[in-house]
């Protein structure tokens, strides 16, 4: 049980390293297709699309990691992102240093 909670904690920390959170991903879209789509805005280092073990379907959200901050800005400048007829909801991930997190918790 402790190993599972430790793995979840590591997963939460790693997600903070991503640049953009994408919600409302259509069921039919794969991580490969997401990576191809976002590659038009810059170099995509990683696309993490989590799956539900029980259903076998992805959870309709993902995280995207770009190579440069300019790539992130290119994505955010576009008004809307549509894949297979569905509008994606994007949110920029805020990266905070440990010192900032400590100050906020005090």
Secondary structure, DSSP 8 states (H G I E B T S, - for coil): -HHHHHHHHHHHHHHTT-SEEEE---TT--HHHHHHHHTTSS-EEEEE--B-TTT-SB-SEEEEEESSHHHHHHHHHSS-EEETTEEEEEEE-----HHHHHHHH-
